[in-house]
Amino acid sequence: MGQPPIILGLSLYKTAYYHTGIVTVQDSLLSYWDCHCTRQPTIILGLSLYGTAYYHTGIVTVRDSLLSYWDCHCTGQPTIILGLSLYGTAYYHTGIVTVRDSLLSYWDCHCTGQPTIILGLSLYGTAYYHTGIVTVRDSLLSYWDCHCTGQPTIILGLSLYGTAYYHTGIVTVRDSLLSYWDCHCTGQPTIILGLSLYGTAYYHTGIVTVRDSLLSYWDCHCTGQPTIILGLSLYETAYYHTGIVTVRDSLLSYWDCHCTRQPTIILGLSLYETAYYRP
């Protein structure tokens, strides 16, 4: 075309770099991308939420992806990836598609000539491994360490809005996103250890309700002792001191934080940035 491709985006703090035939999006969060490339393969290293990236030279359609790092190479045959979409399915046809170092998953997908179907990172799906080798490890959504001491452990797990219910001997994780779960069933209901990448959410005194969350709705009531939640950012920690901290409406977007005594520090409005809230 001679002109840089157009990207319609809502990046948080970073910049979208436009090249001719090559689109590189770095460190953006929650963006709508409409990328059309007509000459060379388009490379998007991006973090998109509901948008669609269209790759023309070699067709790669990434629809409804959520917080992921994409490194897509087209080899002449259509490669379709729907695996990081909200409700979609990952279809791996011919060629090799490697998506690594994403916020939600580590993918090392080798296709051997037959389609490989993965439903494991969709919202309400299950991971089915057909032909070929598909390894999903250390992902934000896919590392589960669930120990049950009597009954089987059921995890219905990678969806967006809902509640995690822990029963005796049965662990049902429903509609949760962005969590590392370490669930030990001992005969009593299990406390939710979740909403951070690799950490643990500790619930001390008071009532801490985490619901509907893709880092979205927090209703945290502290009654005198500090409540520590490791989960509003990638590698940092959200500290809730005294007072009431309400974080509502959204995925790293709208914060309504009320603190009445001590400073409230929330590290979590972006991937690598920091939001400081003081009274």
C-alpha positions as CSV (number, residue, x, y, z in Angstrom):
1,M,0.0,0.0,0.0
2,G,2.9,2.4,0.7
3,Q,1.1,3.7,3.8
4,P,1.2,2.4,7.3
5,P,-1.7,0.2,8.2
6,I,-4.4,1.8,10.3
7,I,-4.9,0.6,13.9
8,L,-7.9,1.7,15.8
9,G,-6.7,1.3,19.4
10,L,-7.2,2.2,22.9
11,S,-3.7,1.6,24.3
12,L,-3.2,2.4,28.0
13,Y,0.3,3.9,28.3
14,K,2.3,2.6,25.5
15,T,2.6,3.3,21.8
16,A,1.5,1.5,18.7
17,Y,4.3,1.5,16.1
18,Y,3.1,1.4,12.5
19,H,5.3,0.1,9.7
20,T,4.6,-0.6,6.1
21,G,3.4,-4.2,6.0
22,I,4.4,-4.8,9.6
23,V,2.4,-3.7,12.6
24,T,4.0,-3.9,15.9
25,V,1.9,-3.2,19.0
26,Q,3.9,-3.2,22.2
27,D,2.6,-3.2,25.8
28,S,-0.9,-2.1,25.0
29,L,-3.8,-3.1,27.1
30,L,-7.5,-3.4,26.3
31,S,-7.5,-2.3,22.7
32,Y,-9.7,-2.7,19.7
33,W,-7.5,-3.5,16.8
34,D,-8.5,-3.5,13.1
35,C,-5.3,-4.3,11.2
36,H,-5.3,-4.7,7.5
37,C,-2.1,-5.7,5.8
38,T,-2.1,-6.3,2.1
39,R,1.6,-6.9,1.2
40,Q,3.7,-8.5,3.8
41,P,2.8,-10.7,6.7
42,T,1.6,-8.6,9.7
43,I,3.1,-9.2,13.1
44,I,1.1,-8.0,16.1
45,L,2.7,-8.3,19.5
46,G,-0.4,-7.2,21.2
47,L,-3.0,-7.2,23.9
48,S,-6.4,-7.0,22.6
49,L,-9.8,-7.5,24.2
50,Y,-12.7,-7.7,21.8
51,G,-11.2,-6.7,18.6
52,T,-10.2,-8.6,15.5
53,A,-6.9,-8.7,13.8
54,Y,-7.0,-9.6,10.1
55,Y,-3.9,-10.9,8.4
56,H,-4.2,-10.9,4.7
57,T,-0.9,-12.5,3.5
58,G,-1.6,-15.9,4.9
59,I,-4.9,-15.5,6.8
60,V,-4.7,-15.3,10.5
61,T,-7.8,-14.4,12.3
62,V,-7.5,-13.6,16.0
63,R,-10.9,-12.7,17.3
64,D,-11.8,-11.7,20.9
65,S,-8.4,-12.3,22.2
66,L,-7.6,-11.2,25.8
67,L,-4.3,-10.0,27.0
68,S,-2.0,-12.0,24.9
69,Y,1.4,-11.9,23.1
70,W,1.0,-12.9,19.5
71,D,3.8,-14.0,17.3
72,C,2.1,-15.3,14.2
73,H,4.0,-16.5,11.1
74,C,2.0,-17.4,8.0
75,T,3.5,-20.0,5.7
76,G,1.2,-19.7,2.7
77,Q,-1.7,-21.7,4.1
78,P,-4.4,-20.2,6.2
79,T,-3.6,-20.4,9.9
80,I,-6.6,-19.7,12.2
81,I,-6.2,-19.0,15.9
82,L,-9.3,-18.5,18.0
83,G,-7.8,-19.9,21.1
84,L,-7.5,-16.8,23.2
85,S,-10.9,-15.6,22.4
86,L,-13.6,-15.2,24.9
87,Y,-15.9,-17.8,23.7
88,G,-14.0,-19.3,20.8
89,T,-12.0,-22.4,19.9
90,A,-8.4,-22.7,18.8
91,Y,-8.1,-24.4,15.5
92,Y,-4.6,-25.3,14.3
93,H,-4.5,-26.3,10.7
94,T,-1.4,-26.6,8.6
95,G,1.9,-25.0,9.4
96,I,3.3,-24.1,12.8
97,V,1.8,-21.5,15.1
98,T,3.7,-20.6,18.2
99,V,2.2,-18.1,20.6
100,R,4.4,-17.6,23.6
101,D,4.8,-15.4,26.6
102,S,1.2,-14.2,26.7
103,L,-0.5,-12.8,29.7
104,L,-3.0,-15.6,29.6
105,S,-1.1,-18.5,28.4
106,Y,2.1,-20.2,27.1
107,W,1.4,-22.0,23.9
108,D,3.7,-24.4,22.2
109,C,1.5,-25.9,19.5
110,H,2.8,-28.3,16.9
111,C,0.4,-29.4,14.2
112,T,1.2,-32.7,12.5
113,G,-1.2,-32.4,9.6
114,Q,-4.4,-32.9,11.4
115,P,-6.4,-30.2,13.1
116,T,-5.7,-29.7,16.8
117,I,-8.6,-28.4,18.8
118,I,-8.1,-26.6,22.1
119,L,-11.0,-25.4,24.1
120,G,-9.0,-24.9,27.3
121,L,-8.5,-21.2,27.3
122,S,-12.0,-20.3,26.3
123,L,-14.5,-19.0,28.8
124,Y,-16.7,-21.9,29.3
125,G,-14.7,-24.7,27.6
126,T,-12.5,-27.6,28.4
127,A,-9.1,-28.5,27.1
128,Y,-9.4,-31.3,24.6
129,Y,-6.2,-32.6,23.1
130,H,-6.6,-34.4,19.8
131,T,-3.9,-35.2,17.3
132,G,-0.5,-33.6,17.6
133,I,1.1,-32.2,20.7
134,V,-0.3,-29.3,22.5
135,T,1.4,-28.1,25.6
136,V,-0.1,-25.4,27.8
137,R,2.0,-24.6,30.8
138,D,2.5,-21.8,33.2
139,S,-0.4,-19.7,31.9
140,L,-2.3,-17.3,33.8
141,L,-5.4,-19.3,33.2
142,S,-4.1,-22.8,32.9
143,Y,-1.9,-23.8,35.8
144,W,-4.0,-25.7,38.3
145,D,-2.7,-27.3,41.4
146,C,-5.8,-28.9,43.0
147,H,-5.5,-31.5,45.7
148,C,-8.6,-33.2,47.0
149,T,-8.4,-35.9,49.6
150,G,-11.4,-38.0,49.0
151,Q,-13.6,-37.0,46.2
152,P,-12.6,-36.0,42.7
153,T,-11.9,-32.4,41.9
154,I,-14.0,-30.8,39.3
155,I,-12.9,-27.5,37.9
156,L,-15.3,-25.8,35.5
157,G,-13.0,-23.1,34.9
158,L,-11.9,-20.3,32.6
159,S,-14.8,-18.0,32.2
160,L,-15.3,-14.4,33.0
161,Y,-18.2,-13.6,35.4
162,G,-19.2,-15.6,38.3
163,T,-18.2,-17.2,41.6
164,A,-15.9,-20.0,42.6
165,Y,-17.7,-22.5,44.8
166,Y,-15.7,-24.9,46.9
167,H,-17.5,-27.9,48.3
168,T,-16.3,-30.8,50.4
169,G,-14.1,-32.9,48.2
170,I,-15.4,-31.1,45.1
171,V,-13.8,-28.0,43.8
172,T,-15.9,-26.1,41.3
173,V,-14.3,-23.0,39.8
174,R,-16.9,-21.3,37.7
175,D,-16.6,-18.1,35.7
176,S,-13.3,-17.0,37.0
177,L,-10.5,-15.4,35.1
178,L,-6.9,-14.5,35.8
179,S,-6.2,-16.8,38.7
180,Y,-3.7,-19.1,40.1
181,W,-5.6,-21.7,42.1
182,D,-4.1,-23.8,44.8
183,C,-7.1,-25.6,46.3
184,H,-6.8,-28.1,49.1
185,C,-9.9,-29.9,50.1
186,T,-9.7,-31.1,53.7
187,G,-13.4,-31.8,54.5
188,Q,-14.2,-28.1,55.0
189,P,-15.0,-25.5,52.4
190,T,-11.8,-24.2,50.8
191,I,-10.9,-20.5,50.8
192,I,-10.4,-19.0,47.4
193,L,-6.7,-18.6,46.7
194,G,-6.9,-16.7,43.5
195,L,-6.9,-13.6,41.3
196,S,-3.1,-13.2,41.0
197,L,-0.6,-14.6,38.6
198,Y,1.4,-16.8,40.9
199,G,0.5,-15.5,44.3
200,T,-2.1,-16.2,46.9
201,A,-5.0,-14.2,48.1
202,Y,-5.0,-14.0,51.9
203,Y,-8.3,-13.2,53.5
204,H,-7.7,-12.0,57.1
205,T,-10.3,-10.3,59.3
206,G,-13.4,-8.8,57.9
207,I,-15.2,-9.8,54.7
208,V,-13.5,-9.8,51.4
209,T,-15.7,-10.6,48.4
210,V,-14.2,-10.9,45.0
211,R,-16.8,-11.5,42.4
212,D,-17.3,-11.0,38.7
213,S,-13.7,-10.5,38.1
214,L,-11.4,-10.1,35.3
215,L,-9.6,-7.7,37.6
216,S,-13.0,-6.0,37.7
217,Y,-15.3,-5.9,40.7
218,W,-13.8,-5.7,44.1
219,D,-15.8,-5.2,47.3
220,C,-13.3,-5.3,50.1
221,H,-14.3,-4.4,53.7
222,C,-11.5,-4.3,56.3
223,T,-12.3,-4.2,60.0
224,G,-9.1,-3.3,61.6
225,Q,-6.4,-5.7,60.4
226,P,-4.8,-5.3,57.0
227,T,-6.2,-7.4,54.2
228,I,-3.7,-8.4,51.6
229,I,-4.8,-9.4,48.1
230,L,-2.1,-10.3,45.6
231,G,-4.0,-9.9,42.4
232,L,-4.6,-6.6,40.8
233,S,-1.4,-6.5,38.7
234,L,1.0,-8.9,37.0
235,Y,3.9,-8.9,39.4
236,E,3.0,-6.4,42.0
237,T,0.8,-6.5,45.1
238,A,-2.4,-4.6,46.0
239,Y,-2.3,-3.6,49.7
240,Y,-5.6,-2.8,51.3
241,H,-5.2,-1.1,54.7
242,T,-7.9,0.2,56.9
243,G,-11.1,1.7,55.5
244,I,-13.0,0.6,52.5
245,V,-11.5,0.0,49.1
246,T,-14.0,-0.5,46.3
247,V,-12.6,-1.2,42.8
248,R,-15.4,-1.5,40.4
249,D,-16.0,-1.3,36.7
250,S,-13.5,-2.8,35.1
251,L,-10.6,-4.4,33.5
252,L,-7.9,-2.1,34.5
253,S,-10.0,0.9,33.8
254,Y,-12.3,2.5,36.4
255,W,-11.2,2.7,40.0
256,D,-13.2,4.1,42.9
257,C,-11.0,3.8,45.9
258,H,-12.0,5.2,49.3
259,C,-9.6,5.1,52.2
260,T,-10.3,6.6,55.5
261,R,-7.2,6.2,57.7
262,Q,-4.1,4.8,56.0
263,P,-2.9,5.2,52.4
264,T,-4.2,2.6,50.0
265,I,-1.8,1.5,47.4
266,I,-3.1,-0.4,44.4
267,L,-0.5,-1.5,41.9
268,G,-2.5,-2.6,39.0
269,L,-3.8,-0.4,36.3
270,S,-1.6,-1.7,33.6
271,L,0.9,-4.4,32.7
272,Y,4.0,-2.6,33.9
273,E,2.7,0.7,35.2
274,T,1.7,1.5,38.8
275,A,-1.3,3.4,40.1
276,Y,-0.9,5.0,43.5
277,Y,-4.0,6.0,45.5
278,R,-3.5,8.2,48.5
279,P,-6.1,9.9,50.7
